[in-house]
């Protein structure tokens, strides 16, 4: 029987600039899904987040997964190290960075 666990990594957290979620240790899991919600975006705002993984929670590498949304989205991750997180930013329609309020949930199975 597999173990299943869902954690709230960020709950309506406001990021005034660059976004970096709390790292989450999940080396026991075989697969992970990040669920992301962008709260109260201005028209034209787009949230772009990259999945990163780490063996030690200190040094991070891009995994390749990218979320681009103006509402809600998810990304699946498999074959990762001990830690996962999301990094990125929200952008206005003209391409400039803007702040964002974000919720991130991480569903793990292993």
PAFI-785101 format. One record per atom (N, C-alpha, C): residue in three letters; atom name; x, y, z. Coordinates in nm, 4 decimals, m for minus. Layout:
! PAFI-785101
ala CA X Y Z
...
! end
This chain:
! PAFI-785101
unk N 0.0837 m0.1180 0.0000
unk CA 0.0000 0.0000 0.0000
unk C 0.0884 0.1246 0.0000
unk N 0.0582 0.2196 m0.0870
unk CA 0.1356 0.3423 m0.0939
unk C 0.0914 0.4403 0.0141
unk N 0.1851 0.5269 0.0517
unk CA 0.1563 0.6345 0.1449
unk C 0.1227 0.7596 0.0642
unk N 0.0227 0.8343 0.1090
unk CA m0.0193 0.9566 0.0421
unk C m0.0214 1.0690 0.1447
unk N 0.0304 1.1854 0.1056
unk CA 0.0357 1.2977 0.1982
unk C 0.0234 1.4284 0.1207
unk N m0.0561 1.5195 0.1702
unk CA m0.0677 1.6515 0.1090
unk C m0.0287 1.7571 0.2120
unk N 0.0585 1.8483 0.1716
unk CA 0.1047 1.9536 0.2607
unk C 0.0769 2.0904 0.1987
unk N 0.0369 2.1847 0.2827
unk CA 0.0227 2.3232 0.2384
unk C 0.1598 2.3889 0.2553
unk N 0.2244 2.4173 0.1447
unk CA 0.3582 2.4757 0.1484
unk C 0.3503 2.6271 0.1679
unk N 0.2556 2.6915 0.1001
unk CA 0.2301 2.8354 0.1166
unk C 0.0791 2.8542 0.1148
unk N 0.0273 2.9352 0.2055
unk CA m0.1160 2.9619 0.2104
unk C m0.1385 3.1120 0.2023
unk N m0.1865 3.1575 0.0872
unk CA m0.2104 3.2998 0.0623
unk C m0.0897 3.3842 0.1037
unk N 0.0277 3.3354 0.0708
unk CA 0.1517 3.4073 0.1016
unk C 0.1728 3.5162 m0.0029
unk N 0.2022 3.6386 0.0449
unk CA 0.2277 3.7489 m0.0478
unk C 0.3782 3.7616 m0.0706
unk N 0.4178 3.7620 m0.1964
unk CA 0.5576 3.7803 m0.2353
unk C 0.5655 3.9139 m0.3087
unk N 0.6345 4.0147 m0.2532
unk CA 0.6407 4.1449 m0.3187
unk C 0.7260 4.1452 m0.4450
unk N 0.8141 4.0472 m0.4598
unk CA 0.9014 4.0387 m0.5779
unk C 0.9161 3.8938 m0.6202
unk N 1.0407 3.8495 m0.6266
unk CA 1.0668 3.7106 m0.6652
unk C 0.9996 3.6142 m0.5676
unk N 0.9546 3.5018 m0.6206
unk CA 0.8848 3.4011 m0.5412
unk C 0.9770 3.2821 m0.5194
unk N 0.9848 3.2399 m0.3946
unk CA 1.0608 3.1198 m0.3586
unk C 0.9843 3.0510 m0.2473
unk N 0.9255 2.9348 m0.2760
unk CA 0.8463 2.8665 m0.1741
unk C 0.9388 2.8016 m0.0723
unk N 0.8807 2.7681 0.0417
unk CA 0.9584 2.6953 0.1416
unk C 1.0011 2.5604 0.0818
unk N 1.1241 2.5188 0.1078
unk CA 1.1668 2.3857 0.0613
unk C 1.0918 2.2779 0.1395
unk N 1.0634 2.1682 0.0714
unk CA 0.9902 2.0606 0.1373
unk C 1.0668 1.9301 0.1216
unk N 1.1000 1.8670 0.2348
unk CA 1.1734 1.7410 0.2333
unk C 1.0767 1.6272 0.2055
unk N 1.1000 1.5555 0.0976
unk CA 1.0054 1.4517 0.0568
unk C 1.0768 1.3372 m0.0156
unk N 1.1975 1.3052 0.0299
unk CA 1.2746 1.1997 m0.0344
unk C 1.2084 1.0631 m0.0305
unk N 1.1128 1.0422 0.0596
unk CA 1.0449 0.9125 0.0701
unk C 0.9468 0.8898 m0.0437
unk N 0.9028 0.9968 m0.1086
unk CA 0.7958 0.9862 m0.2085
unk C 0.8511 0.9458 m0.3451
unk N 0.7672 0.8798 m0.4224
unk CA 0.8017 0.8424 m0.5597
unk C 0.7552 0.9476 m0.6595
unk N 0.6479 1.0189 m0.6244
unk CA 0.5937 1.1184 m0.7158
unk C 0.5345 1.2335 m0.6368
unk N 0.5314 1.3502 m0.7008
unk CA 0.4809 1.4709 m0.6365
unk C 0.4039 1.5541 m0.7378
unk N 0.3039 1.6255 m0.6884
unk CA 0.2303 1.7209 m0.7710
unk C 0.2185 1.8507 m0.6918
unk N 0.2664 1.9620 m0.7525
unk CA 0.2449 2.0943 m0.6960
unk C 0.1148 2.1491 m0.7517
unk N 0.0242 2.1934 m0.6630
unk CA m0.0971 2.2647 m0.7015
unk C m0.0777 2.4103 m0.6620
unk N m0.0937 2.5013 m0.7573
unk CA m0.0650 2.6428 m0.7355
unk C m0.1898 2.7257 m0.7642
unk N m0.2194 2.8186 m0.6745
unk CA m0.3285 2.9149 m0.6931
unk C m0.2717 3.0552 m0.6845
unk N m0.3027 3.1374 m0.7850
unk CA m0.2683 3.2797 m0.7834
unk C m0.3930 3.3552 m0.7403
unk N m0.3838 3.4281 m0.6280
unk CA m0.5004 3.4974 m0.5725
unk C m0.5064 3.6430 m0.6194
unk N m0.6239 3.6860 m0.6593
unk CA m0.6540 3.8254 m0.6920
unk C m0.5548 3.8896 m0.7891
unk N m0.5276 3.8251 m0.9026
unk CA m0.4347 3.8878 m0.9982
unk C m0.4999 4.0064 m1.0680
unk N m0.4169 4.1027 m1.1072
unk CA m0.4628 4.2129 m1.1910
unk C m0.4785 4.1597 m1.3331
unk N m0.5634 4.2219 m1.4138
unk CA m0.5774 4.1757 m1.5527
unk C m0.4414 4.1761 m1.6238
unk N m0.4088 4.0667 m1.6877
unk CA m0.2824 4.0534 m1.7610
unk C m0.1690 3.9947 m1.6803
unk N m0.1846 3.9843 m1.5465
unk CA m0.0786 3.9246 m1.4647
unk C m0.0636 3.7769 m1.4974
unk N 0.0605 3.7308 m1.5005
unk CA 0.0899 3.5892 m1.5240
unk C 0.1948 3.5445 m1.4215
unk N 0.1683 3.4315 m1.3602
unk CA 0.2611 3.3718 m1.2641
unk C 0.3422 3.2645 m1.3358
unk N 0.4761 3.2730 m1.3247
unk CA 0.5642 3.1729 m1.3859
unk C 0.6535 3.1158 m1.2761
unk N 0.6414 2.9862 m1.2517
unk CA 0.7195 2.9188 m1.1480
unk C 0.7905 2.7979 m1.2071
unk N 0.9166 2.7779 m1.1666
unk CA 0.9949 2.6614 m1.2073
unk C 1.0087 2.5657 m1.0898
unk N 1.0046 2.4379 m1.1184
unk CA 1.0288 2.3374 m1.0160
unk C 1.1792 2.3218 m0.9965
unk N 1.2215 2.3208 m0.8708
unk CA 1.3613 2.2950 m0.8399
unk C 1.3711 2.1780 m0.7439
unk N 1.4821 2.1035 m0.7534
unk CA 1.5085 1.9931 m0.6626
unk C 1.6467 2.0072 m0.6018
unk N 1.6648 1.9383 m0.4894
unk CA 1.7903 1.9475 m0.4165
unk C 1.8139 1.8194 m0.3385
unk N 1.9389 1.7819 m0.3264
unk CA 1.9748 1.6667 m0.2439
unk C 1.9865 1.7054 m0.0968
unk N 2.0206 1.8345 m0.0705
unk CA 2.0481 1.8746 0.0671
unk C 1.9643 1.9926 0.1175
unk N 1.8796 2.0500 0.0321
unk CA 1.7980 2.1637 0.0721
unk C 1.8747 2.2949 0.0708
unk N 1.9989 2.2935 0.0232
unk CA 2.0825 2.4139 0.0200
unk C 2.1157 2.4522 m0.1239
unk N 2.1620 2.3557 m0.2010
unk CA 2.1987 2.3796 m0.3412
unk C 2.0850 2.3290 m0.4292
unk N 2.0341 2.4151 m0.5180
unk CA 1.9143 2.3854 m0.5957
unk C 1.9431 2.3821 m0.7448
unk N 1.8719 2.2944 m0.8159
unk CA 1.8819 2.2822 m0.9608
unk C 1.7421 2.2830 m1.0203
unk N 1.7297 2.3439 m1.1383
unk CA 1.6010 2.3397 m1.2075
unk C 1.5702 2.1975 m1.2505
unk N 1.4479 2.1549 m1.2280
unk CA 1.4038 2.0200 m1.2644
unk C 1.3546 2.0153 m1.4082
unk N 1.3025 2.1260 m1.4583
unk CA 1.2507 2.1305 m1.5951
unk C 1.1029 2.1624 m1.6025
unk N 1.0295 2.1378 m1.4944
unk CA 0.8872 2.1686 m1.4929
unk C 0.8625 2.3184 m1.4765
unk N 0.7668 2.3712 m1.5524
unk CA 0.7323 2.5134 m1.5443
unk C 0.5809 2.5272 m1.5368
unk N 0.5348 2.6107 m1.4448
unk CA 0.3943 2.6473 m1.4344
unk C 0.3802 2.7895 m1.4840
unk N 0.2861 2.8127 m1.5751
unk CA 0.2557 2.9479 m1.6212
unk C 0.1041 2.9617 m1.6172
unk N 0.0560 3.0496 m1.5295
unk CA m0.0889 3.0598 m1.5101
unk C m0.1289 3.1988 m1.4626
unk N m0.2558 3.2327 m1.4832
unk CA m0.3118 3.3536 m1.4224
unk C m0.4255 3.3171 m1.3269
unk N m0.4420 3.1876 m1.2990
unk CA m0.5428 3.1431 m1.2020
unk C m0.4854 3.0284 m1.1177
unk N m0.5084 2.9037 m1.1611
unk CA m0.4621 2.7848 m1.0896
unk C m0.3990 2.6882 m1.1887
unk N m0.3025 2.6103 m1.1399
unk CA m0.2346 2.5144 m1.2271
unk C m0.1648 2.4093 m1.1416
unk N m0.1111 2.3077 m1.2075
unk CA m0.0335 2.2068 m1.1361
unk C 0.0815 2.1605 m1.2238
unk N 0.1812 2.0991 m1.1591
unk CA 0.2899 2.0357 m1.2312
unk C 0.3277 1.9080 m1.1587
unk N 0.3571 1.8046 m1.2362
unk CA 0.3959 1.6744 m1.1804
unk C 0.5477 1.6639 m1.1773
unk N 0.5983 1.5965 m1.0720
unk CA 0.7418 1.5780 m1.0579
unk C 0.7679 1.4321 m1.0204
unk N 0.8658 1.3710 m1.0858
unk CA 0.9063 1.2346 m1.0532
unk C 1.0579 1.2257 m1.0514
unk N 1.1128 1.1291 m0.9850
unk CA 1.2576 1.1066 m0.9809
unk C 1.3308 1.2299 m0.9284
unk N 1.2997 1.2717 m0.8078
unk CA 1.3624 1.3889 m0.7492
unk C 1.4493 1.3480 m0.6310
unk N 1.5291 1.4465 m0.5833
unk CA 1.6150 1.4232 m0.4679
unk C 1.5372 1.4351 m0.3390
unk N 1.6023 1.4831 m0.2360
unk CA 1.5384 1.4886 m0.1058
unk C 1.4432 1.6041 m0.0851
unk N 1.4591 1.7151 m0.1615
unk CA 1.3806 1.8360 m0.1383
unk C 1.3232 1.8901 m0.2694
unk N 1.2072 1.9553 m0.2590
unk CA 1.1440 2.0228 m0.3729
unk C 1.1033 2.1639 m0.3322
unk N 1.0990 2.2537 m0.4310
unk CA 1.0435 2.3872 m0.4103
unk C 1.0075 2.4459 m0.5465
unk N 0.9401 2.5609 m0.5443
unk CA 0.9101 2.6366 m0.6658
unk C 0.9745 2.7736 m0.6549
unk N 1.0246 2.8250 m0.7668
unk CA 1.0808 2.9608 m0.7723
unk C 1.0309 3.0290 m0.8984
unk N 1.0246 3.1606 m0.8940
unk CA 0.9823 3.2338 m1.0135
unk C 0.9336 3.3714 m0.9773
unk N 0.8363 3.4223 m1.0541
unk CA 0.7857 3.5576 m1.0337
unk C 0.6526 3.5725 m1.1054
unk N 0.5823 3.6779 m1.0676
unk CA 0.4618 3.7188 m1.1398
unk C 0.4988 3.8375 m1.2281
unk N 0.4379 3.8431 m1.3459
unk CA 0.4680 3.9497 m1.4418
unk C 0.3391 4.0173 m1.4862
unk N 0.3486 4.1503 m1.5052
unk CA 0.2372 4.2259 m1.5621
unk C 0.2328 4.2008 m1.7128
unk N 0.1291 4.2513 m1.7767
unk CA 0.1141 4.2344 m1.9215
unk C 0.2312 4.2952 m1.9980
unk N 0.2940 4.4024 m1.9430
unk CA 0.4078 4.4649 m2.0122
unk C 0.5398 4.3938 m1.9854
unk N 0.5374 4.2835 m1.9082
unk CA 0.6572 4.2046 m1.8814
unk C 0.7301 4.2402 m1.7536
unk N 0.6934 4.3504 m1.6897
unk CA 0.7605 4.3881 m1.5649
unk C 0.7138 4.2984 m1.4507
unk N 0.8018 4.2815 m1.3515
unk CA 0.7683 4.1988 m1.2363
unk C 0.6697 4.2689 m1.1464
unk N 0.5853 4.1915 m1.0818
unk CA 0.4895 4.2453 m0.9860
unk C 0.4772 4.1492 m0.8691
unk N 0.4212 4.1941 m0.7606
unk CA 0.3986 4.1077 m0.6462
unk C 0.2829 4.0124 m0.6727
unk N 0.2750 3.9077 m0.5890
unk CA 0.1692 3.8087 m0.6074
unk C 0.1364 3.7434 m0.4742
unk N 0.0087 3.7075 m0.4602
unk CA m0.0344 3.6289 m0.3452
unk C m0.0631 3.4887 m0.3956
unk N 0.0031 3.3904 m0.3346
unk CA 0.0061 3.2548 m0.3898
unk C m0.0221 3.1524 m0.2803
unk N m0.0967 3.0480 m0.3160
unk CA m0.1079 2.9282 m0.2327
unk C m0.0478 2.8108 m0.3089
unk N 0.0283 2.7286 m0.2378
unk CA 0.0924 2.6124 m0.2997
unk C 0.0684 2.4909 m0.2108
unk N 0.0144 2.3868 m0.2709
unk CA m0.0048 2.2596 m0.2012
unk C 0.0782 2.1546 m0.2726
unk N 0.1373 2.0642 m0.1940
unk CA 0.2224 1.9593 m0.2497
unk C 0.1634 1.8241 m0.2117
unk N 0.1206 1.7492 m0.3125
unk CA 0.0663 1.6145 m0.2916
unk C 0.1759 1.5135 m0.3226
unk N 0.2013 1.4234 m0.2268
unk CA 0.3100 1.3256 m0.2383
unk C 0.2543 1.1852 m0.2291
unk N 0.3149 1.0949 m0.3053
unk CA 0.2739 0.9546 m0.3024
unk C 0.3991 0.8693 m0.3136
unk N 0.4081 0.7684 m0.2304
unk CA 0.5255 0.6808 m0.2384
unk C 0.5111 0.5564 m0.1561
! end
